[in-house]
Amino acid sequence: MVSSPSKRLFIFAVFLGLVYFYTFLNYSYKQRPHDDFNTVYPDDHKHFKDSTRAKTLLNPDNSPQDEVIVVLGHTLHPDGMPSRIMKDRVVVASQIYHQLRSNYHHPFIIFSGKGKSANSEYTEAAAMHEIALCKDVKEDDILVDGKSSNTAENALFTSKLLIEKGILEATIVTSDYHILRSQYIFQTVFPSNVTLYFVASQTDEGTRTEKLGRERALFKNAQEDLENLHLLNEEEVFGYHPIRNFPRWRMIEREIENDMKTGENFNVQNEQSLAVVDYGSNYGYFSLSMAKKLGKGVVISVEGEAYAEYDGAAKYHKSKMEEMQVSNNVLCKTKVYPSAFQKLKELDQVFRYQLCLSVFHWFKMPTRDDFEVALANHLSNAYTTFIELPEAMVYQGNEGQHAWKQTNLWFNKRDEVTIIKEVAEKYDLGKVTIKILGALMHDNETVRKVIRVNVEKNKNKPKVDVDKVLEIYGCAGETNSYRFDGKS
């Protein structure tokens, strides 16, 4: 028989063990403050911070499932036991699940991954399923996808399921180092009317450093996976780099769809207050896509950083404008200098949206101050800016990066989000919200983020005088501008 002191000691040891186990399982969510998370992936952690979601269901269990949480798998240990990274992902997904239920939603969770350990037929998805049951996720709210062998296959499986169920919201849970690649894949695969949230379980610095070293190579694999599944829609896309244009547009189009749902950017009275500018409009692909999407307002396309080089692109753009019967797009053939951003600011010309995708580093900006002033003026020219800057890294000159020396000078070892925040503060832009939509691998194998920036003080300000703007750009008159009149 166990003596009384020994029994108490045994009970205390069990209690400590349970506390340790609970702390271990919940480490991924609690190890880092919420505000720090939003600094890295702003606005994507929506489910944890949004307690005002509409309470539409009185009893979730008796109501249709209305939202999905997708948890991406991770390699099992050789003995079939789940890795710490896998456990952390499931814990975060379980927390989202319970919070959604507390807000009267009925979510379900998809665990994905057919990967198996060396000594077991036990799949990643099955292992995550068991962990979730221990976290009080209901069996009926779990779906195991043990067939998808990569993230692209999982995205395709999930998107088909959502279409069948008529579900329009999905949360993707993975690790911090894997977020950008997951965004690239899911943004590409999912229809633009589905709202996507991306939530990261945090890993320690050593793990991130190790894993991020492999992510560049895996980005290339992800593109190949999408191509093999015929998901890059290459036949319908045009421009300088069609293979990248479709994912970029999906990221932007999804944001516009969300704005339309919420009324953001669309409480407008006339064409002047729904104006868009597209710098380096890529044979017109983004401009025409935007013009068709909006259906009203005007999209000004500044085609090319150098007129002589991009004359063919402008001609193609014009022909597509006529072919697609788009009359709310103005093609401006000119060369843009950063001084144009300053003039637009001085004349209080503010666009609803502006696109500057992988062209900002082509503007003439000799010094870091020149770069920061140009970026500040550029951001002040719109309420919402979609921008793609060079990858934040130290260039050696052999990467094939245009203006690599200047980029090193401009960035000064800062990442893109830090640069935008510092510029906003330094040049009094007021409150800005920054959202990373995803990233794409370029021909020089750099990975560039597509970022949405809102300058909040410009929210109710957009209004553009098209003739005045064309004059600032240096393309006023019929010689250097074109707008389809619907008769050609």
KEPAMAR-658379 format. One record per residue (C-alpha): x, y, z; residue in three letters. Coordinates in steps of 0.2 Angstrom, whole numbers, padded with zeros to 4 digits, always signed. Example, Ala and Ser with C-alpha at 12.3 -4.5 7.8 and 13.67 -1.06 7.14 Angstrom:
<sites>
+0062-0022+0039ALA
+0068-0005+0036SER
</sites>
This chain:
<sites>
+0000+0000+0000MET
+0007+0017-0005VAL
+0011+0028+0011SER
+0001+0045+0012SER
+0017+0056+0008PRO
+0022+0045-0006SER
+0004+0046-0013LYS
+0004+0064-0012ARG
+0021+0065-0021LEU
+0015+0054-0034PHE
-0001+0065-0037ILE
+0009+0080-0037PHE
+0021+0073-0050ALA
+0006+0068-0061VAL
-0001+0086-0060PHE
+0016+0093-0065LEU
+0017+0081-0080GLY
-0001+0087-0085LEU
+0004+0105-0084VAL
+0020+0102-0094TYR
+0010+0092-0107PHE
-0003+0106-0109TYR
+0010+0120-0110THR
+0019+0110-0123PHE
+0004+0108-0134LEU
-0001+0126-0132ASN
+0017+0133-0135TYR
+0015+0138-0153SER
+0001+0150-0149TYR
+0007+0157-0133LYS
+0026+0159-0136GLN
+0024+0175-0145ARG
+0013+0190-0142PRO
-0002+0193-0153HIS
+0004+0211-0158ASP
+0021+0204-0164ASP
+0012+0191-0175PHE
+0003+0205-0183ASN
+0019+0214-0187THR
+0025+0199-0197VAL
+0008+0194-0205TYR
-0004+0209-0202PRO
-0022+0206-0203ASP
-0020+0187-0207ASP
-0023+0182-0189HIS
-0041+0188-0190LYS
-0050+0174-0181HIS
-0041+0177-0165PHE
-0044+0196-0165LYS
-0061+0197-0172ASP
-0074+0195-0159SER
-0088+0204-0169THR
-0091+0192-0182ARG
-0110+0190-0186ALA
-0118+0177-0174LYS
-0128+0168-0187THR
-0130+0151-0180LEU
-0140+0147-0163LEU
-0133+0130-0162ASN
-0118+0126-0173PRO
-0120+0107-0171ASP
-0138+0108-0179ASN
-0133+0120-0193SER
-0123+0117-0209PRO
-0104+0118-0209GLN
-0100+0136-0215ASP
-0081+0138-0214GLU
-0066+0127-0216VAL
-0049+0126-0207ILE
-0036+0118-0218VAL
-0020+0111-0208VAL
-0005+0107-0219LEU
+0005+0091-0214GLY
+0023+0089-0209HIS
+0034+0075-0209THR
+0032+0061-0195LEU
+0046+0055-0185HIS
+0053+0038-0191PRO
+0044+0029-0177ASP
+0027+0037-0183GLY
+0026+0049-0169MET
+0021+0067-0174PRO
+0034+0081-0174SER
+0033+0096-0163ARG
+0030+0107-0179ILE
+0014+0096-0183MET
+0008+0097-0165LYS
+0009+0116-0165ASP
-0001+0117-0181ARG
-0015+0106-0175VAL
-0015+0116-0158VAL
-0017+0133-0167VAL
-0031+0125-0179ALA
-0040+0119-0163SER
-0040+0136-0155GLN
-0047+0144-0171ILE
-0060+0130-0172TYR
-0066+0133-0154HIS
-0066+0152-0156GLN
-0077+0151-0172LEU
-0089+0139-0163ARG
-0090+0152-0148SER
-0095+0165-0161ASN
-0109+0154-0167TYR
-0100+0147-0183HIS
-0099+0129-0188HIS
-0082+0125-0194PRO
-0074+0109-0200PHE
-0056+0105-0201ILE
-0047+0096-0215ILE
-0030+0088-0210PHE
-0020+0085-0226SER
-0004+0074-0230GLY
-0002+0056-0235LYS
+0017+0056-0230GLY
+0021+0041-0219LYS
+0035+0037-0208SER
+0049+0025-0213ALA
+0042+0011-0201ASN
+0023+0014-0202SER
+0008+0016-0213GLU
+0002+0029-0202TYR
-0001+0045-0212THR
+0002+0063-0207GLU
-0016+0067-0209ALA
-0021+0053-0197ALA
-0008+0058-0184ALA
-0016+0076-0184MET
-0033+0069-0183HIS
-0029+0060-0166GLU
-0021+0076-0159ILE
-0036+0086-0163ALA
-0048+0074-0154LEU
-0037+0076-0139CYS
-0040+0095-0141LYS
-0059+0092-0141ASP
-0062+0094-0159VAL
-0078+0085-0163LYS
-0076+0069-0174GLU
-0090+0075-0186ASP
-0081+0091-0189ASP
-0065+0082-0195ILE
-0060+0077-0213LEU
-0044+0067-0216VAL
-0036+0070-0233ASP
-0023+0056-0234GLY
-0021+0057-0252LYS
-0013+0074-0256SER
+0006+0072-0258SER
+0009+0091-0259ASN
+0002+0108-0255THR
-0005+0111-0273ALA
-0015+0094-0272GLU
-0022+0099-0255ASN
-0027+0116-0261ALA
-0036+0108-0276LEU
-0045+0095-0266PHE
-0050+0108-0253THR
-0056+0120-0266SER
-0067+0107-0275LYS
-0075+0102-0258LEU
-0079+0121-0254LEU
-0087+0123-0271ILE
-0098+0108-0268GLU
-0103+0114-0250LYS
-0105+0132-0255GLY
-0092+0138-0242ILE
-0084+0155-0245LEU
-0072+0156-0231GLU
-0056+0146-0227ALA
-0042+0147-0215THR
-0025+0139-0219ILE
-0014+0134-0205VAL
+0004+0130-0207THR
+0021+0135-0199SER
+0028+0153-0201ASP
+0042+0148-0213TYR
+0029+0140-0224HIS
+0016+0154-0225ILE
+0022+0163-0241LEU
+0023+0147-0251ARG
+0006+0142-0245SER
-0001+0159-0249GLN
+0006+0158-0267TYR
-0002+0141-0269ILE
-0019+0143-0261PHE
-0021+0161-0268GLN
-0018+0153-0286THR
-0030+0138-0284VAL
-0045+0145-0274PHE
-0058+0155-0283PRO
-0057+0174-0280SER
-0074+0174-0271ASN
-0067+0163-0257VAL
-0060+0174-0243THR
-0044+0166-0237LEU
-0035+0169-0220TYR
-0017+0162-0217PHE
-0012+0159-0199VAL
+0005+0153-0194ALA
+0011+0143-0179SER
+0027+0150-0173GLN
+0043+0140-0174THR
+0060+0144-0165ASP
+0073+0154-0173GLU
+0084+0139-0177GLY
+0070+0130-0185THR
+0065+0145-0196ARG
+0083+0148-0201THR
+0085+0130-0206GLU
+0068+0128-0215LYS
+0069+0145-0224LEU
+0085+0139-0232GLY
+0075+0126-0241ARG
+0060+0137-0245GLU
+0068+0145-0261ARG
+0070+0128-0269ALA
+0053+0122-0264LEU
+0045+0138-0272PHE
+0051+0131-0289LYS
+0044+0115-0285ASN
+0027+0123-0280ALA
+0026+0131-0297GLN
+0030+0115-0306GLU
+0016+0106-0295ASP
+0004+0120-0300LEU
+0009+0118-0319GLU
+0007+0099-0318ASN
-0011+0101-0311LEU
-0015+0114-0325HIS
-0019+0127-0312LEU
-0009+0142-0318LEU
-0022+0146-0332ASN
-0008+0150-0344GLU
-0019+0149-0360GLU
-0029+0164-0354GLU
-0015+0175-0347VAL
-0004+0186-0356PHE
+0010+0199-0352GLY
+0029+0198-0349TYR
+0028+0184-0338HIS
+0011+0175-0339PRO
+0016+0161-0327ILE
+0017+0174-0313ARG
+0003+0186-0319ASN
-0011+0174-0315PHE
-0006+0171-0296PRO
-0003+0190-0294ARG
-0020+0194-0301TRP
-0028+0181-0290ARG
-0021+0189-0275MET
-0026+0206-0280ILE
-0043+0201-0287GLU
-0047+0192-0270ARG
-0044+0208-0261GLU
-0055+0218-0272ILE
-0069+0204-0270GLU
-0067+0206-0251ASN
-0068+0225-0253ASP
-0084+0223-0263MET
-0092+0212-0249LYS
-0088+0224-0236THR
-0091+0240-0246GLY
-0073+0245-0243GLU
-0067+0256-0258ASN
-0084+0255-0266PHE
-0094+0269-0258ASN
-0092+0280-0272VAL
-0103+0292-0282GLN
-0094+0294-0299ASN
-0080+0289-0310GLU
-0068+0302-0303GLN
-0069+0293-0286SER
-0065+0276-0292LEU
-0049+0278-0302ALA
-0035+0266-0303VAL
-0017+0268-0310VAL
-0007+0253-0315ASP
+0012+0256-0317TYR
+0020+0245-0330GLY
+0004+0237-0335SER
+0011+0221-0342ASN
+0004+0222-0360TYR
-0012+0228-0351GLY
-0015+0211-0342TYR
-0018+0219-0325PHE
-0026+0235-0331SER
-0039+0226-0342LEU
-0042+0213-0328SER
-0045+0227-0316MET
-0056+0237-0328ALA
-0067+0222-0332LYS
-0068+0218-0313LYS
-0073+0235-0308LEU
-0085+0238-0322GLY
-0085+0257-0319LYS
-0073+0271-0315GLY
-0057+0272-0325VAL
-0040+0263-0325VAL
-0025+0273-0331ILE
-0011+0262-0338SER
+0006+0268-0338VAL
+0014+0256-0350GLU
+0032+0254-0348GLY
+0046+0262-0340GLU
+0054+0267-0357ALA
+0043+0270-0372TYR
+0055+0264-0385ALA
+0057+0247-0376GLU
+0039+0244-0373TYR
+0031+0251-0389ASP
+0026+0233-0394GLY
+0018+0230-0377ALA
+0008+0246-0379ALA
+0002+0241-0396LYS
-0003+0224-0389TYR
-0012+0232-0375HIS
-0022+0243-0387LYS
-0027+0228-0397SER
-0033+0218-0382LYS
-0043+0234-0376MET
-0053+0233-0393GLU
-0054+0214-0393GLU
-0061+0214-0375MET
-0072+0230-0378GLN
-0065+0239-0363VAL
-0069+0257-0363SER
-0064+0262-0345ASN
-0046+0260-0348ASN
-0034+0274-0353VAL
-0017+0269-0360LEU
-0003+0281-0357CYS
+0013+0279-0366LYS
+0026+0288-0357THR
+0041+0286-0345LYS
+0037+0289-0327VAL
+0049+0298-0315TYR
+0047+0299-0296PRO
+0044+0318-0298SER
+0026+0313-0305ALA
+0022+0306-0288PHE
+0026+0322-0280GLN
+0016+0332-0292LYS
+0001+0320-0289LEU
+0003+0323-0271LYS
+0004+0342-0272GLU
-0012+0342-0283LEU
-0021+0331-0271ASP
-0024+0317-0284GLN
-0028+0301-0275VAL
-0032+0285-0283PHE
-0043+0271-0275ARG
-0031+0258-0281TYR
-0014+0258-0288GLN
-0003+0244-0294LEU
+0016+0244-0295CYS
+0021+0226-0297LEU
+0039+0223-0299SER
+0043+0240-0307VAL
+0046+0252-0293PHE
+0065+0248-0293HIS
+0066+0254-0311TRP
+0062+0272-0306PHE
+0078+0283-0305LYS
+0082+0285-0287MET
+0101+0287-0284PRO
+0101+0288-0265THR
+0092+0280-0250ARG
+0083+0297-0247ASP
+0077+0297-0265ASP
+0070+0280-0263PHE
+0061+0284-0247GLU
+0054+0300-0253VAL
+0048+0292-0269ALA
+0040+0278-0260LEU
+0032+0290-0247ALA
+0025+0300-0261ASN
+0019+0285-0271HIS
+0010+0278-0256LEU
+0001+0295-0253SER
-0006+0294-0271ASN
-0019+0281-0266ALA
-0029+0274-0253TYR
-0024+0256-0258THR
-0007+0252-0266THR
-0003+0234-0272PHE
+0016+0234-0273ILE
+0030+0221-0276GLU
+0047+0227-0272LEU
+0064+0217-0274PRO
+0067+0203-0261GLU
+0074+0210-0245ALA
+0092+0203-0246MET
+0110+0208-0248VAL
+0114+0207-0267TYR
+0131+0201-0273GLN
+0128+0206-0291GLY
+0127+0189-0298ASN
+0108+0187-0295GLU
+0102+0195-0311GLY
+0093+0209-0300GLN
+0091+0225-0309HIS
+0098+0240-0299ALA
+0106+0228-0286TRP
+0118+0240-0279LYS
+0105+0253-0277GLN
+0093+0240-0269THR
+0106+0236-0256ASN
+0108+0255-0253LEU
+0089+0258-0252TRP
+0085+0243-0241PHE
+0100+0244-0230ASN
+0096+0226-0223LYS
+0078+0230-0219ARG
+0064+0220-0224ASP
+0049+0226-0235GLU
+0037+0229-0221VAL
+0050+0238-0210THR
+0054+0249-0224ILE
+0035+0254-0227ILE
+0032+0257-0209LYS
+0048+0268-0207GLU
+0044+0278-0222VAL
+0026+0280-0217ALA
+0032+0287-0200GLU
+0046+0298-0206LYS
+0035+0306-0220TYR
+0019+0308-0209ASP
+0008+0296-0219LEU
-0002+0293-0204GLY
-0009+0276-0200LYS
-0005+0263-0213VAL
-0011+0244-0214THR
+0001+0232-0222ILE
-0004+0215-0228LYS
+0007+0202-0236ILE
-0004+0193-0250LEU
+0009+0180-0255GLY
+0025+0179-0265ALA
+0032+0173-0281LEU
+0048+0167-0288MET
+0056+0177-0302HIS
+0067+0171-0316ASP
+0083+0176-0305ASN
+0076+0165-0292GLU
+0072+0179-0280THR
+0056+0178-0270VAL
+0046+0194-0271ARG
+0031+0198-0259LYS
+0015+0205-0266VAL
+0010+0218-0252ILE
-0006+0228-0250ARG
-0004+0245-0241VAL
-0019+0256-0236ASN
-0015+0274-0231VAL
-0030+0276-0219GLU
-0031+0295-0220LYS
-0034+0293-0239ASN
-0049+0282-0236LYS
-0063+0295-0240ASN
-0051+0306-0251LYS
-0050+0297-0268PRO
-0054+0309-0282LYS
-0044+0310-0299VAL
-0045+0322-0313ASP
-0040+0311-0327VAL
-0035+0325-0339ASP
-0024+0333-0325LYS
-0016+0316-0321VAL
-0012+0312-0340LEU
-0004+0329-0341GLU
+0007+0325-0325ILE
+0012+0309-0333TYR
+0016+0318-0350GLY
+0004+0309-0360CYS
-0010+0321-0363ALA
-0018+0321-0380GLY
-0021+0308-0393GLU
-0003+0305-0398THR
+0003+0297-0382ASN
-0014+0291-0375SER
-0028+0280-0380TYR
-0045+0275-0374ARG
-0057+0264-0383PHE
-0073+0272-0388ASP
-0083+0257-0391GLY
-0084+0259-0410LYS
-0068+0252-0417SER
</sites>
